[in-house]
Amino acid sequence: MNDEVLESREIPVEEQDNLNDRIIEEDPVKLKFYEDLRHKAKGWTNEKTGKLGGKLGEYLFMLPDFFILVSRLAVDKRVSSKHKLFVSGIIAYLILPLDIIPDFIPLIGYMDDLVLVVLGLNLILNEIDEKVLRDNWSGEGDILHQMQKITAAAEKFLDKNLLTRIKKWIKKI
């Protein structure tokens, strides 16, 4: 960790509302549609892939929440330019079609995206206030707990060579 002093400031309520409005519109009808779709997809995943696939699906359904998180971090005034650049690299990886595991492979195709986001966030977590992550998280549960669960699952279930490749991509960012 470098000796750079990191500034952390509270975002005024009116700015927080403005930030949330720009990133995701919290229309109850749209959210209900998304939640219904998510529930159906989780049910299908559990039915078709069994317990292990259902657990994998549970983690993968957090990927949109992590995408929203990194998008919010990219515009949060409390995040340094250096970290915004890093977060932008994560966003680019998520958007670009070039992946370590091709996205067209059912279920596991997005696993590298999720693991890359979480490992990338772990890297900057020591340098930014965890409150910034929590303030920008709109997913289920505590962000830090979710990151721990995903990291532990990745280390347990993913091939070590694949994890090494993901970590190398993070270093390139």
N, C-alpha and C positions, 0 to 999 in steps of 0.2 A: 504494500500500500504506500502511496506516495505521501509527501508531507503537505500536500495541498489542503488548505482549510476549506471544508465544504460548508456552504451556507444552506440553511434550512429555514424556510419561512412558512407560516400558515397562509393558505390561500383564503382570501375573504369569501364569505358565503356567496355573495353575488357572482364572484368569479367561478366558484365551484359549480354553481347552477349553470352558468354559461358554458363551462367546460363540458359538463354532462350533456347539455343540450346539443352541442356540436358533435359529440361522439355517438350518442345513442338516444333516440327519442323514447321516452318511457311511456308510450301509449299502452294502456292496459290491454286493449284488444290485440295489438301486435305482440305484446309480451305473452298473452294467453295463447296465441297461435304458436309462438315459438316454444312455449312450455309444453303444449299439447304435442307438437311435432317431436320435441325432444323425448317426451314420455313414450310415444309410439316407437320411436327409433330405438330407445333403450329396451323396450319390450321385445322388439324384433331381434335385436342383437342378443339378448339373453336366450330367446327361444331358439335361434338358429345356430348360436355358437357355444352355448353352454356357459358354465360358471366362469371359466377363465376368459372367454370372449366377452362375457358380460362385464367383468371387471375392467378389461381393457377398454371396452366401450364407454364405461363410466368415466375413465380418465380422458378419453378422446372427446367426450362431450364437453370437457372443460376448455378445449382448444379455442373456441370462439371467445370465451371469457378472458383467456390469456391474450388473444389478439386485441381485444378492447383495452386491456390493461397496458400493453406496450404502446398502443396508439395514444392513449392518454398520457403515458409517461413522455412520449415524444413531444408533447405540447405543454407539459407541466412546467411552470416557471421555476419550480424548486429543483428541477433536475438540471445539472450542469450541461454545457454544450458537449463536452466529451462523452457523457453518458447518453445524451440524446443521439449522438452519432452512432454509438454502439447499439442502442435500441432500434435505430433506423436500419441498421444492418440485419437485426433479427426480423424486422418487418419485411425487409426485402427478401430474406430467405423464405419466409412464409408465403409471400406472394409469387415469387418466381417459380416457374415450372421445374427447374433443376433441383432435384432432391437426392439425398443419400438413399432413401427408400422411395421409389416412385409412388405417387399419391393414388394411382389407379388400383393398387393392391388393396383389397378390402381390409378394413380395420387397421392393419399394421402400416399401411401406406402413410398415415398421418402421425405415426408414433415418433418419427424422427423430428417432425415439426414441434410437437409438444415437448419432447425431451430437450431439444435445442433451446426453446423459449425458457424453460425452467432452469436449465444449467446456466444460460446466459444471465437470467435474473439473479441467480445465486452469486454470480461473479460480481455484479454491481451492488448487491445487497449490503456488502461490507462498507461500501463507500457512499451510499445514500441512506437517508433516514427511512427506516421501515414504515414509518407513518405515511410516507409518500406512497408506498406500495398499497398500504391498507386504504388510504383515501381514494385511490384510483381503481380498486378492486370492486367489481360488481357481481362476481361469481358467488357460488355457494360456499359457505364455510370460511374459515380464516385462510388468507392467502399463504401465509408461512407454513401452516399445517398442510395445505394442499401441495405446496412445492415439495415438502419433505416426503409426502406419500408418493408423489410421482417419481422423485429421485430414487427412493428406495425400491419402487417397483421396477424402474428402468435398470437399476443395478442388479436386481434379482432375475429379471426375465430376459433382458436383451443381451445379445451376444457381446462379449467384451470388445471384439474388433469393431462392431458397430458403434458402441459407446466411444471408443477411441476416435473413430472417424467424425462423430458428432462434436467431440471436444476439439478436434483439429479445426473444424469449420468455425467454431466459436472463436478460436484464437485468430483465425483469418479476419474475422469481423473486427 
